[in-house]
Each structure stands twice: as structure tokens, then as C-alpha cells.
């Protein structure tokens, strides 16, 4: 499905037909696309525009108001938090540093649910799962080495 280009978020880089690869929701999701583009909160003539990432949701009849747009730094921080959760669930280690202070629930029931939920993300979809997504991310980060190394 083609992502709209006439709305306030202006897609620049698009991943259309995302529903075909949406992890364990593959072929059964309202998330039809992802995009990186001009944030909807920008004024059109800004010299330093904000870039955002958007999940495009479609109800089957129209584009959903539940489509989400977030700043790119927040997406990276959310991915980092997910990595910390995976490490904690697998090894009991909680990543933390001065600017990345995270805590965990002390509720054993919830911690058990985290472990089971992450295991399901890895095992349910054979060709499109969390492990594969993280592998692709690691490869892309390696390609971006020039960007974040000083």
C-alpha cells in the first residue's frame, strides 16, 4: 500500500508494504508502512527541519489516526531500551550508565512475562523475527560506523 505524501508528515524514505514483514504480525497487521521524513510539527519554511519516523496504520478503509510519529532520537533510545530489556531477560544484567539510567520492575511475575514475551518474538515467526531484525540493525550500525565514531 502506498504511503500518503500529502499529509503533514512528509515521507522522504519509505518502507511500503511493511505489513508483509511486520515480525510475528506479518500479513495480519494494520501497520502498512514506515517512513522517515519531515515532522508534522515543522513549519514548511524552516531552515533546520525536524526529522521524524512514522508508523502508518490503515484500517482497511482509511488511514488511521493511530498512526504514530516520533522524533528519530527517541526511536534510537527506544531501541536501546529494548536491547537493555533483552540483555536483562537473558543474562540478568541491567545496562546502565550516567545518561542511560534504567530500572527494572521488582515484580517476578512481570519479569517472567518479559522473558516469555521476548522468547515468543524470537520463535514465532521463522523468517521475520526479533533476532533477524536485530541482526539487520547490527549490520546497519556497522555500515554507519563513520557517523558515530569520533
GROMACS elastic network, one bead per residue, 0.5 to 0.9 nm:
[ bonds ]
;  ai    aj funct       b0    kb
    1    16     6  0.62176   500
    1    17     6  0.55408   500
    1    18     6  0.86801   500
    1    19     6  0.89804   500
    1    32     6  0.65508   500
    1    33     6  0.77009   500
    2     5     6  0.88583   500
    2    16     6  0.60945   500
    2    17     6  0.75889   500
    2    32     6  0.84490   500
    2    33     6  0.80471   500
    3    11     6  0.79120   500
    3    14     6  0.75666   500
    3    15     6  0.85195   500
    3    16     6  0.64339   500
    3    17     6  0.88450   500
    3    32     6  0.78994   500
    3    33     6  0.65454   500
    3    34     6  0.82935   500
    3    35     6  0.82865   500
    3    56     6  0.72363   500
    4     7     6  0.65903   500
    4    10     6  0.83563   500
    4    11     6  0.79647   500
    4    56     6  0.89223   500
    4    63     6  0.87601   500
    5     8     6  0.83570   500
    5     9     6  0.77220   500
    5    10     6  0.57325   500
    5    11     6  0.61526   500
    5    12     6  0.88073   500
    6     9     6  0.81048   500
    6    10     6  0.70724   500
    7    10     6  0.65080   500
    7    40     6  0.81916   500
    8    38     6  0.82212   500
    8    39     6  0.73737   500
    8    41     6  0.78263   500
    8    42     6  0.86077   500
    9    36     6  0.89378   500
    9    37     6  0.65527   500
    9    38     6  0.56849   500
    9    39     6  0.51481   500
    9    41     6  0.81422   500
    9    42     6  0.88084   500
    9    52     6  0.81037   500
    9    53     6  0.89554   500
    9    54     6  0.78719   500
    9    69     6  0.79639   500
   10    35     6  0.86692   500
   10    36     6  0.82399   500
   10    37     6  0.52267   500
   10    38     6  0.50127   500
   10    39     6  0.69305   500
   10    40     6  0.73472   500
   11    14     6  0.63180   500
   11    34     6  0.88222   500
   11    35     6  0.55321   500
   11    36     6  0.57224   500
   11    38     6  0.66067   500
   11    39     6  0.88196   500
   11    53     6  0.86629   500
   11    54     6  0.84141   500
   12    35     6  0.69842   500
   12    36     6  0.58450   500
   12    38     6  0.74069   500
   13    34     6  0.85274   500
   13    35     6  0.55713   500
   13    36     6  0.51643   500
   13    37     6  0.65403   500
   14    33     6  0.72076   500
   14    34     6  0.59492   500
   14    36     6  0.65353   500
   14    37     6  0.84271   500
   15    18     6  0.60799   500
   15    32     6  0.86729   500
   15    33     6  0.54351   500
   15    34     6  0.50588   500
   15    35     6  0.60105   500
   15    36     6  0.88762   500
   16    19     6  0.82041   500
   16    32     6  0.65687   500
   16    34     6  0.66457   500
   16    35     6  0.81372   500
   17    20     6  0.58665   500
   17    21     6  0.79137   500
   17    31     6  0.86800   500
   17    32     6  0.55041   500
   17    33     6  0.57352   500
   17    34     6  0.87811   500
   18    21     6  0.54967   500
   18    22     6  0.59620   500
   18    26     6  0.83283   500
   18    27     6  0.89512   500
   18    31     6  0.67463   500
   18    32     6  0.51266   500
   18    34     6  0.68524   500
   19    22     6  0.52384   500
   19    23     6  0.87944   500
   19    25     6  0.76081   500
   19    26     6  0.56670   500
   19    27     6  0.54324   500
   19    28     6  0.70232   500
   19    29     6  0.58357   500
   19    30     6  0.71277   500
   19    31     6  0.58106   500
   19    33     6  0.69615   500
   20    23     6  0.86519   500
   20    25     6  0.86059   500
   20    26     6  0.51907   500
   20    27     6  0.51032   500
   20    28     6  0.83432   500
   20    29     6  0.87134   500
   20    32     6  0.83355   500
   21    24     6  0.83044   500
   21    25     6  0.78824   500
   21    26     6  0.50966   500
   21    27     6  0.73758   500
   21   127     6  0.88859   500
   21   128     6  0.62758   500
   21   129     6  0.88895   500
   22    25     6  0.52745   500
   22    27     6  0.74630   500
   22    28     6  0.84463   500
   22    29     6  0.73729   500
   22    31     6  0.76509   500
   22    32     6  0.87948   500
   22   128     6  0.73877   500
   22   129     6  0.84143   500
   23    26     6  0.54700   500
   23   121     6  0.76713   500
   23   124     6  0.86194   500
   23   125     6  0.63993   500
   23   127     6  0.84944   500
   23   128     6  0.50157   500
   23   130     6  0.69532   500
   23   133     6  0.83228   500
   24    27     6  0.88205   500
   24    28     6  0.86732   500
   24   120     6  0.87739   500
   24   121     6  0.67935   500
   24   122     6  0.88596   500
   24   123     6  0.89565   500
   24   124     6  0.60920   500
   24   126     6  0.85974   500
   24   128     6  0.70453   500
   24   129     6  0.64721   500
   24   130     6  0.87663   500
   25    28     6  0.52788   500
   25    29     6  0.55856   500
   25   125     6  0.83655   500
   26    29     6  0.66095   500
   26   125     6  0.81089   500
   26   128     6  0.79043   500
   28    31     6  0.89436   500
   29    32     6  0.73329   500
   29    57     6  0.84470   500
   29    58     6  0.88092   500
   30    33     6  0.89869   500
   30    56     6  0.80929   500
   30    57     6  0.50159   500
   30    58     6  0.51895   500
   30    59     6  0.60848   500
   30    60     6  0.76890   500
   30    64     6  0.87059   500
   31    34     6  0.78999   500
   31    55     6  0.64511   500
   31    56     6  0.56449   500
   31    58     6  0.65994   500
   31    67     6  0.81596   500
   32    55     6  0.77595   500
   32    56     6  0.57112   500
   32    57     6  0.56005   500
   32    58     6  0.63728   500
   33    54     6  0.82038   500
   33    55     6  0.60569   500
   33    56     6  0.50382   500
   33    57     6  0.72187   500
   34    53     6  0.71254   500
   34    54     6  0.55760   500
   34    56     6  0.59426   500
   35    52     6  0.81850   500
   35    53     6  0.55522   500
   35    54     6  0.52699   500
   35    55     6  0.68375   500
   35    56     6  0.78554   500
   36    39     6  0.86666   500
   36    51     6  0.68985   500
   36    52     6  0.57234   500
   36    54     6  0.65418   500
   36    72     6  0.83100   500
   37    40     6  0.89424   500
   37    50     6  0.84854   500
   37    51     6  0.54719   500
   37    52     6  0.56615   500
   37    53     6  0.65250   500
   37    54     6  0.80057   500
   38    41     6  0.84631   500
   38    42     6  0.70800   500
   38    49     6  0.67920   500
   38    50     6  0.60927   500
   38    52     6  0.61571   500
   38    53     6  0.86104   500
   39    42     6  0.56631   500
   39    49     6  0.76528   500
   39    50     6  0.55679   500
   39    51     6  0.52276   500
   39    52     6  0.50238   500
   39    53     6  0.79099   500
   39    54     6  0.88215   500
   39    69     6  0.76239   500
   39    70     6  0.82477   500
   39    71     6  0.77551   500
   40    43     6  0.81437   500
   40    50     6  0.86785   500
   40    51     6  0.89964   500
   40    52     6  0.82766   500
   40    69     6  0.81514   500
   41    50     6  0.79665   500
   42    45     6  0.82418   500
   42    46     6  0.68875   500
   42    49     6  0.62456   500
   42    50     6  0.64379   500
   42    51     6  0.88381   500
   43    46     6  0.56729   500
   43    49     6  0.80017   500
   44    49     6  0.84138   500
   45    48     6  0.89751   500
   45    49     6  0.84362   500
   46    49     6  0.54988   500
   46    50     6  0.88133   500
   50    71     6  0.76884   500
   50    72     6  0.88866   500
   51    70     6  0.88442   500
   51    71     6  0.65109   500
   51    72     6  0.65922   500
   52    69     6  0.63565   500
   52    70     6  0.54321   500
   52    72     6  0.51616   500
   52    73     6  0.86229   500
   52    75     6  0.88918   500
   53    68     6  0.82210   500
   53    69     6  0.55963   500
   53    70     6  0.54584   500
   53    71     6  0.62801   500
   53    72     6  0.59544   500
   53    75     6  0.76536   500
   54    67     6  0.71053   500
   54    68     6  0.54209   500
   54    70     6  0.63985   500
   54    71     6  0.88391   500
   55    66     6  0.89011   500
   55    67     6  0.55478   500
   55    68     6  0.52408   500
   55    69     6  0.65375   500
   55    70     6  0.88699   500
   56    63     6  0.74216   500
   56    64     6  0.76568   500
   56    66     6  0.82973   500
   56    68     6  0.69468   500
   56    69     6  0.86583   500
   57    62     6  0.87529   500
   57    63     6  0.59839   500
   57    64     6  0.53425   500
   57    65     6  0.78741   500
   57    66     6  0.66931   500
   57    67     6  0.50199   500
   57    68     6  0.81873   500
   58    61     6  0.69967   500
   58    62     6  0.56471   500
   58    64     6  0.51974   500
   58    65     6  0.88557   500
   58    66     6  0.88557   500
   58    67     6  0.81028   500
   59    62     6  0.55999   500
   59    63     6  0.63452   500
   59    64     6  0.60764   500
   60    63     6  0.80280   500
   61    64     6  0.89561   500
   63    66     6  0.85853   500
   63    67     6  0.77556   500
   64    67     6  0.57293   500
   65    68     6  0.81207   500
   70    73     6  0.84485   500
   70    74     6  0.66673   500
   70    75     6  0.68663   500
   71    74     6  0.54333   500
   71    75     6  0.66673   500
   72    75     6  0.50991   500
   72    76     6  0.65055   500
   72    77     6  0.87399   500
   73    76     6  0.51903   500
   73    77     6  0.62289   500
   73    78     6  0.86349   500
   74    78     6  0.60174   500
   74    79     6  0.85167   500
   75    78     6  0.50563   500
   75    79     6  0.62074   500
   75    80     6  0.85791   500
   76    79     6  0.50611   500
   76    80     6  0.61472   500
   76    81     6  0.86264   500
   77    81     6  0.61581   500
   77    82     6  0.86287   500
   78    82     6  0.62223   500
   78    83     6  0.86775   500
   79    82     6  0.50090   500
   79    83     6  0.62650   500
   79    84     6  0.86515   500
   80    83     6  0.50608   500
   80    84     6  0.62784   500
   80    85     6  0.87017   500
   81    85     6  0.62209   500
   81    86     6  0.86941   500
   81    95     6  0.89262   500
   81   100     6  0.89113   500
   81   102     6  0.82052   500
   82    86     6  0.62219   500
   82    87     6  0.86487   500
   83    86     6  0.50947   500
   83    87     6  0.62196   500
   83    88     6  0.85437   500
   83    95     6  0.89532   500
   83   134     6  0.88906   500
   84    87     6  0.51500   500
   84    88     6  0.60872   500
   84    89     6  0.85666   500
   84    93     6  0.82504   500
   84    94     6  0.64779   500
   84    95     6  0.57035   500
   84    96     6  0.85332   500
   84   102     6  0.86856   500
   85    88     6  0.50184   500
   85    89     6  0.60173   500
   85    90     6  0.85025   500
   85    94     6  0.76938   500
   85    95     6  0.86006   500
   85   104     6  0.86944   500
   85   114     6  0.81074   500
   85   118     6  0.89217   500
   86    89     6  0.50904   500
   86    90     6  0.60330   500
   86    91     6  0.83074   500
   86   114     6  0.86603   500
   86   115     6  0.80861   500
   86   118     6  0.71727   500
   87    90     6  0.51890   500
   87    91     6  0.56297   500
   87    92     6  0.68282   500
   87    93     6  0.61400   500
   87    94     6  0.70791   500
   87    95     6  0.78431   500
   88    91     6  0.54089   500
   88    94     6  0.52932   500
   88    95     6  0.77754   500
   88   104     6  0.87416   500
   88   115     6  0.89280   500
   89    92     6  0.58496   500
   89    93     6  0.79847   500
   89   111     6  0.75456   500
   89   112     6  0.84280   500
   89   114     6  0.68286   500
   89   115     6  0.52869   500
   89   118     6  0.80434   500
   90    93     6  0.81021   500
   90   115     6  0.74589   500
   91    94     6  0.86511   500
   94   102     6  0.77265   500
   94   103     6  0.76070   500
   94   104     6  0.78651   500
   95   100     6  0.79701   500
   95   101     6  0.80721   500
   95   102     6  0.73999   500
   96    99     6  0.80438   500
   96   100     6  0.54296   500
   96   101     6  0.50834   500
   96   102     6  0.60526   500
   96   103     6  0.83835   500
   97   101     6  0.58097   500
   97   102     6  0.85146   500
   98   101     6  0.62385   500
  104   107     6  0.87244   500
  104   111     6  0.83960   500
  105   108     6  0.78845   500
  105   110     6  0.72730   500
  105   111     6  0.70290   500
  106   109     6  0.88846   500
  106   110     6  0.81832   500
  106   111     6  0.76973   500
  107   110     6  0.54258   500
  107   111     6  0.63063   500
  107   112     6  0.87029   500
  108   112     6  0.60490   500
  108   113     6  0.85723   500
  109   112     6  0.51763   500
  109   113     6  0.63608   500
  109   114     6  0.88263   500
  110   114     6  0.62409   500
  110   115     6  0.87803   500
  111   114     6  0.50242   500
  111   115     6  0.64465   500
  111   116     6  0.87665   500
  112   115     6  0.52020   500
  112   116     6  0.62571   500
  112   117     6  0.84982   500
  113   116     6  0.50955   500
  113   117     6  0.58352   500
  113   118     6  0.84462   500
  114   117     6  0.51182   500
  114   118     6  0.60968   500
  114   119     6  0.84726   500
  115   118     6  0.53614   500
  115   119     6  0.61302   500
  115   120     6  0.86462   500
  116   119     6  0.50687   500
  116   120     6  0.61739   500
  116   121     6  0.87740   500
  117   120     6  0.51120   500
  117   121     6  0.64360   500
  117   122     6  0.89425   500
  118   121     6  0.50540   500
  118   122     6  0.65277   500
  118   123     6  0.88284   500
  118   130     6  0.82265   500
  119   122     6  0.52233   500
  119   123     6  0.62080   500
  119   124     6  0.84530   500
  120   123     6  0.51343   500
  120   124     6  0.55635   500
  120   125     6  0.86487   500
  121   124     6  0.59561   500
  121   125     6  0.73869   500
  121   129     6  0.60649   500
  121   130     6  0.56201   500
  121   131     6  0.81763   500
  122   125     6  0.71746   500
  122   126     6  0.81656   500
  122   128     6  0.88091   500
  122   129     6  0.53820   500
  122   130     6  0.51804   500
  122   131     6  0.57966   500
  122   132     6  0.83907   500
  123   126     6  0.66668   500
  123   129     6  0.72601   500
  123   130     6  0.85789   500
  123   131     6  0.89512   500
  124   128     6  0.88624   500
  124   129     6  0.73046   500
  125   128     6  0.54909   500
  125   129     6  0.53739   500
  125   130     6  0.87440   500
  126   129     6  0.65439   500
  127   132     6  0.76207   500
  128   131     6  0.82424   500
  128   132     6  0.62259   500
  128   133     6  0.73209   500
  129   132     6  0.53777   500
  129   133     6  0.62478   500
  129   134     6  0.87175   500
  130   133     6  0.50058   500
  130   134     6  0.60800   500
  130   135     6  0.84931   500
  131   134     6  0.51740   500
  131   135     6  0.61169   500
  131   136     6  0.86812   500
  132   136     6  0.62341   500
  132   137     6  0.85896   500
  133   136     6  0.51816   500
  133   137     6  0.62213   500
  133   138     6  0.87162   500
  134   138     6  0.61168   500
  134   139     6  0.86093   500
  135   138     6  0.51189   500
  135   139     6  0.62999   500
  135   140     6  0.86765   500
  136   139     6  0.51197   500
  136   140     6  0.61988   500
  136   141     6  0.86077   500
  137   140     6  0.50522   500
  137   141     6  0.60704   500
  137   142     6  0.85529   500
  138   141     6  0.50656   500
  138   142     6  0.62196   500
  138   143     6  0.87196   500
  139   142     6  0.50956   500
  139   143     6  0.64019   500
  139   144     6  0.88152   500
  140   144     6  0.62907   500
  140   145     6  0.88116   500
  141   145     6  0.63345   500
  142   145     6  0.52462   500
  142   146     6  0.87089   500
  143   146     6  0.76054   500
  143   147     6  0.88228   500
  144   147     6  0.52615   500
  144   148     6  0.69676   500
  144   149     6  0.87914   500
  145   148     6  0.57114   500
  145   149     6  0.59061   500
  146   149     6  0.57201   500
  146   150     6  0.81515   500
  147   150     6  0.81896   500
